[in-house]
Amino acid sequence: MINDDVRRILSTNVVAHLATVLPDGAPHSIPLWVDPEGEYIAIMTGPDSRKARNLKRDPRVALSLTPADNPFEPVVIRGRVEKWVDGDAGWAIVDRIATKYLGGPYPREQERVVALIAVERQSVGMG
């Protein structure tokens, strides 16, 4: 379950950094948009992107976020992708996330899917 402080920060337009595991075991980190989706954290990606391929092979993730208005309130999360959402249900989540960051729906030129991350560990702040 996402705690209230983490949910509050995820609900802003903070940019997160997602770490996944490459096939050779090396880390792969990329900035992305996030949003709470019920008990999960939603991220979007192309279905054949490096991060999607990494997550389908090994669903473990680490996320870090630093709110721009309070850099002393970093959030660190570990979890795993438990569900993938595509089609109309996926686009509804993609558009909600895009509206938060861009002010409108996501362009349809590229296919997008949503990964739902179950939170296993979470912390807020420096300490």
N, C-alpha and C positions, 0 to 999 in steps of 0.2 A: 504494500500500500504506500502511496506517495504521501509524505507528511505535509502538513499545512504550509510550512515555510518553503519547502521545495515546490509545491504546487503554485504558490504565489509567484515565485520567480519564473517557473516554467510558463506561466500565463502571460508574461511580458514578452517583448520582442527581443529578448536576449539571444545571442548566437551561442550555440553549444559546440563543443568539439567532441566528436565521436571517435573512440578508438576501437578498432576491430583487429582480428588476427589474420595476417596473410597466410597463404598456403605453406610458406617455409617457416612459419612461426613468428615472423617479425611483426611488429606493431604497424598499424596503418591508422592515421588520424586525419580527420577531415572536419571542417566547420560545416554546420548545418542548422536548419530551423527545427524547433521542437514545440510540442504543445501537449498538455495533458489530454488523455482520452480515457475517461473513466479511471480505472485503477492502473492504466498503462501510460507510458510516454510514447507519443506518436512521432515518427520521423518519416520523411518521404524520400524516395530515390527512384532512379531508373531501374527497371527489373534486371538489367544486365550490367549494371554499374559494378565497379570493383567492390564497393561496400556491400551491395546486395549479394554478390557472389561470396564474399567473406562471411556474411551473416547466415547465409543458407548452409554453408559448410560448418561453421562454428558460431552459434548464436550468442556467445558471450560478448558483452560490451562494457566499456567504461565511458562515461560522459562527464565533461567538466563544463561549467558555466560560470561566467563572472559578470554580474550585473554592472552595466556601465555607470549607474548612479551610486553604486556602493561596491568598489573593488575589494573591500574587506569582508564581503559576504559571499565568497565563492561556494559553489555547490559541486560536490563530487558524488557521482552515482555509479554503482555497478549493478548489472542485471543481465538479462538475456532476452532475445527476441522470442516471443511465444506465439505470435500470430502475424500473418501477412494479410493485408486487405487490398483488393484490387477492384476493378469495375466501378460501378456507380457508387458503391459504399466507400471505396478508396478515394475516388475523386471528391466526394463530399468532405472528407478529412483534409485532403490536399488543398482544396479551395479555402477551407477554414484557416489552415495554417498560412497559406499565401495571403489571405486577406489581412491577417494579423501583421505580417511583415511588409506586404506590398500595397495593401489597401484595396485589393480586388482579387478575383479568381486567378488561378494558375493558367498560363497559356496551354493550349492543347496540342502544340506542335510535337511534344515529346511524351511518351508513355510514362506514367508514374504509378508506383505502388507504395503502400504504407506498411512500415514495420512497427509492431506494437511491442514495446519493451517492458517486461515485468521488472520492477525494482527489487533488488535483493539487499543492497546496502545504500545508504544515503547519508550525507552530512552537509551541514551548512556552516559557513564561517571558518575562521582561521584558528584551528586548534585541535 
